[in-house]
Amino acid sequence: MKKFISVLFIFTLVLGMSACKYLQIGPKGEGEYVLADSMVPYNEVDVNSMKKEGIAAAQKAAVEQVAGVFVSASTTVDHSQVVQSQIVSKSAGFIRKYYVMSSYRKGDQWYTQIKALVLVTDISNIIKQSDESTLIKKTNIMVASKESVNDEISLKQDCKQAIYGAMRNSPYALMNGDNLSQSNIDDPVSIIDKARYDGARYIILADVNAAPITTLGSITTPFKSYRASVNMRLLSTKNYGVIGTSASQQSGLDGVESIAAQKAISAACDMATKDLLEPLKSAVNSARSYNLKIKDVNNIERLKSVQNILRDLREIEDFNLVRYNNSNADFEIQANIKTSDELVAKIIRQFNANFTVDVVTTKDIVLKLI
């Protein structure tokens, strides 16, 4: 009987040690467990290949989830190529282990859900190295325009191209926004919301129209002359505030009527854009920098909820996840707030059920996620 109890005790101890080891893998180690799913075409001819395809697609989705938390901040641009070429395309290499949680046929598709241990630290290191070596952190600015010739909507985007040209040497990342309607010009809230969702910190709205200049007297000429008028607004996507406005009128001359209109629009938009560069620079530099550590994050889903909280705070212009390990997330914050105490107060006032305060200094903030 004693022998049986001793064997049972040893078995229980070994089992307990194994369980503890298993539980330590995840937030406290190099990886993070992530649930991910996929849908692939059902293939009754080769079921085994179809299942493998479903697992591979789910692995890719799991890795994309993890990579996404490191590239979602609006200051980091051009990561998509790095993520695709070095991470997502090699997704199996970033998964330590996985379990198929569910798989079954859904109509003409095969559904697969896996629980995968994704190597978060490895993904973070690759993105961080790409930051330090080849990528430049820039402020994202979306450009959207309503362009008309003779009061008829033009889809040529000549004004947008002129804006890109005028800002090509500026330290900003330009994003192509929508072609606007008159309702967007009158009420741009939905366009601004979309720009913020897409990661833009500011948005330029341009409203331009070109019309022919009537020739006076009996003078005849083979050239066509157009005049373009443009009004621009530079707005913050966080609080809808107007950062700056500009307007310009310029002419274009050419033997081809459409080219004359294009020249006029390009010249007017180039001039108006240059008038916005100084207020834009002042707005970008007005935000203060803070280091924010969130403790006890524990998993990717809670990390995403923290990022959503930071996005919802209007005073936070920008943030960047610089590190996530041992259940802690470290952010660089750009905020239009004078002190770290005020920033903490904003967070606690709106989300007091989510955090407790550990440390607050002039530049550093440590909060614990409940």
Buried (B, 14 or more C-beta within 10 A) or exposed (E): EEEEEEEEEEEEEEEEEEEEEEEEBBBEBBBBBBBBBBBBEBBEEEEEEBBEBBBBBBBBBBBBBBBBBBBBBBBBBBBEEBBEEBBBEEBEEBBBEBEEBEBEEEEEBBBBBBBBBBBBBBBBEBBEEBBEEEBEBBBBBBBBBBBBBEEEEBEEBBBBBBBBEBBEEBEBBBBEBBBBEEEBBEEBEEBBEBBBEBBBBBBBBBBBBBBBBEEEEEEEEEEBBBBBBBBBBBBBBBEBEEBBBBEBEBBBBBEEBBBBBBBBBBBBBBBBBBBBBEBBBEBBEEBBEBBBBBBBBBBBEBBBBBBEBBBEBBBBBBBBBBBBBEBBBBBBBBBBBEEBBEBBBBBBEEBEEBBEBEEBEEEEBBBBBE
